[in-house]
């Protein structure tokens, strides 16, 4: 299992210098990934996700980075393809692209974008098809219901296959069916946290959808573990045994606030968040997978 930090880039974490310092701190502490939220209308100070990730790529050497998650249905997929390729080159192949339908209130309705889940799902699938086509480095055309491009040839290509992790809510089957076509599944439960038994169901479902084995596929769990290693391992081990390959420490005002018995957005618990990153992963991390 690998371990990452999942951090909102708004409020006190909208300061770019602080985010760069935290990314470097996470790398030094032994985390395998440093991932940022991506919204457009959170009612807080906010830093742009992709711009900050580009800066993080230049001040780190090992740690994986990426948006977790961005919503391709509100993006121009050709622009996202360029951004992702550039981030992949800046980071030396460390980009992971997390995608999902997005939150309507914070990504769509306030900006007068299409809010219907079916429409967002259609646009997401079309955008992902365009990303994959443009990343091949050959002339590519696409004629969909929502997006159309004519004979685009994007160079340079990514350094390798950029992993795409698809988020969604379980037990909604459609997002995990979509995830099965890419490189990772990042589900959450209706109460946010998934149990190890629910993960066994998810992994079985994804396996059933795929024509290829799961060796090169990631299953990503978002959770909260304490600084105490022994207590954390007791929480995390059942997920590893169920087949989860990544644990993302959800260092957010929502999770940290609830852990401290307070509602979001108060308190932000900045000191506790920094301390959690500093303490590093709760379990030893394995060797890096080859891209």
Secondary structure, 3 states (H helix, E strand, C coil): CEEEEEECCEHHHHCHHHHHHHHHHHHHHCCCEEEECCCCCCCCCECCHHHHHHHHHHHCCCCEEEECCECHHHCCHHHHHHHHHHHHHHCCCCEEEEECCCCHHHHHHHHCCCCCHHHHHHHHHHHHHHHHHHCCCCCEEEECCCCEEEEECCCCCCCCCCEEEEEEEECCHHHHHHHCCCCEEEEEECCECCCHHHHHHHHHHHHHHCCCCCCCCEEEEEECCCCCHHHHHHHHHHHHHHCCCEEEEEECHHHHHHHCCCCCCCCCCHHHHHHHHHHCCCCCCCCCCCC
